Every structure is written in structure tokens, then in C-alpha cells.
Amino acid sequence: MSPIKIKFVSRKISKVKFQPKSSSMFVTGSHNDDENKLCVWKFPAPVSSMNDDAENDVDDDPQVVSTMSFKGCVTDLKVVSDDLIFVSSSLGSVFLYKYSDELQCVHTWEKLHAFQNGTASATGISVKGQDVATVGEDGKLCLLNFNVNQKIREIVSSDLCSFTCVSYLRHHEVVAGNSLGYLRLWDLRSSSDASSSLLTLSREQRSVTCMNTHPTQSHILATGYDDGSLCIWDMRQDRKPMSLLEGHLAAVTELLFHPTNPDYLYTCSLDSSVWQWDATNLRNPVSAFPATLDSQEQGFTKGNPWLNCDAHKHKLEITSLSGQTWACVNSLDLSGSTLIWGTDNEELCILNDIAV
């Protein structure tokens, strides 16, 4: 892998996301600033040269190509196409931006999330086709659509607990994590707002901090927690996770499966670390095994390796990608072989040539 490139950006990065199918443009949002910003960045086009020294002199740092002030802190950010960006705010609103040559706010769902006597942060966004789900500190799930200016449906959590993150599994299934460590799963085909399933860990509860689905098997869900642990769920199975992985020393702030090689998982944490989790050894049989394997060993060579982690954790390989840094890492994203993350010490970190 190449050395980490660090760009100082003069603001704390809360979210960073690449444009879909692009390694040249990405979007960042900031938090905890007097004036927070939403920025679109672009890497310069590569310059070919026969002279190595000339290549080294080329400035390949990303540059801001458009920026816009943002009300509140950016709490979540989803780039759903080359020109459409959804952003949630700590003031409870959700914004839809369009990017052509400049950022333009084309719609605002004002104060979707609010307490009866004050502001509630919108904490998470998930997009599936033209459908959008948002959750917030007020314990509400709000369902939106690209083409409708008003919210389509609102579901209030029966346990009156703040939601922290949300993800579509299928068009009719939405899962959200809450501050007590539970997952709540809704079948949106049901007309009853109270109709949902509750999934939990069989241990002391910790707040769910982030989640992401497997890119080709959407029933497989990874969740991060504020104690630094991860869980892998098969959402076809009720109640409990398939794998529990202890790892980071502080809250996991974001996680994602590699989009084309999902045997690799990437996580970042408030403990300043960025890790690559490699589960390929859980999938590939080892030639030194005897011809007759016991049923447990046979099981680990079949199916999705992330569902077999508990019995074979010693086969997981974890690589630290962040080097020595002392700043909270809030967000990461991956496109092609380029991994990028943002920190609270106003840095964008770029790592090229990720090995998978």
C-alpha cells in the first residue's frame, strides 16, 4: 500500500462519502464548528510522465470544487447518484442537494425530528431507490420519497429510545439501531406502526453506533457499538447475532464491507484507529486439513465467512491502516482501491492501493 496522504481542511470532518462508482470525487460534511460546511472535492486528473521526479512534483491532493454552509452539524450523508446528496442535521432537518457545477439545496424536510419542547437531532439516513428512511433522537422513523415534499409515514418507537442509525434491508424492510443497544426491524408492508421485531445481544447493552449491509447479501448486517465491538447479523434469523467481535478501544463510528470483495470489512473508531478485517481464511479450506473434517470445520468453508466468525476468530486477520494518529476518526469510505477517512483534528486521510 502507498503511504497515507494527509490533507488539512480547517474543519472537523463528521462524514465523508465518495460519489457512486467514482474514485475522483467525494463529499464531506463537518461538525462542531461555528459554521459547518458541506464540500464537494475532486482529485486532479493523473499526469503521465516518463520522469519520476516530475511525477513526484505533481500536486495530487484533492481540491474543493463546491462548498455550502450547513445549518447545524452534519450527522449523516448519503451520495445516491453523481448529482444527488442527502444530508441530515443535528437540528432535526434532512436536506436534498443537487450538484452540477455548484451545490444547490433543492428540498428541505424541516424539523422531521423534534422533541415536544425542543430540537432533536436527525441521526441517520438510508436510501433505497427513491425511498428514504431517517431516524432521530426523538425515537422516530420517518419515511420519505424523492418526489414527495412531505414525509410519507412516521413511526414512533414504542420504547421511546433514541435511534442512532438506520438501513434498508429490502424495499419493505428497514432496521434501526438505538442507544440501548437494540435493533428494531420493521416490515413496511404492515399498516400497523407497532408491528416490528426487536433484536438484541445477550450481554450488557451498549449503544449501537453504526450499521451497514453486505453488498450482495442484504440480509447480512454489520453493526458497531460504543464499546468498540462489532456484531454480524443474519437478519433471516431472529433475535441474536451470528458473530460478536471485540476490537476497538472506543466507539466504532463507521463500518463498511468492501463493495466488490466483501470478505473484507473496514472500521473506524473514536480510538483514532482504522482497521481492515480480513475473513478470507474463514472461507478457504486449508490443504493441510485431513480429508475427513468434523462438521464444525466443514461448516466454516461454506457460506458467508462473516457468519462463522465466532467459532473461528483466530482465522480473522486484522490490519491497522491509520498509522500513528491521536484524533477521533469519524467516518470512512472506499472506492476502487482508495480509502479515505476524516478526523476531529481537521484532517482528511487518503490511502491508495488498498490490498485485497
Secondary structure, DSSP 8 states (H G I E B T S, - for coil): ----EEEE-SS-EEEEEE-TT-SSEEEEEE-SSSSEEEEEEE-------S-HHHHHHS----EEEEEEEESS-EEEEEE-SSSEEEEEETTS-EEEEEESSSEEEEEEETTSSEETTEE--EEEEEEETTEEEEEETTSEEEEEETTEEEEEEEEE-TT---EEEEEEEETTEEEEEETTS-EEEEETT-S-TT-EEEE--SSS---EEEEEE-SS-TTEEEEEETTS-EEEEETTS-SS-SEEE---SS-EEEEEE-SS-TTEEEEEETTS-EEEEE-HHHHS--TTS-SS--HHHHHHTSS-GGGGTGGGGGG-EEEE-S-S--S-EEEEEEETTEEEEEETTSEEEEE-S---
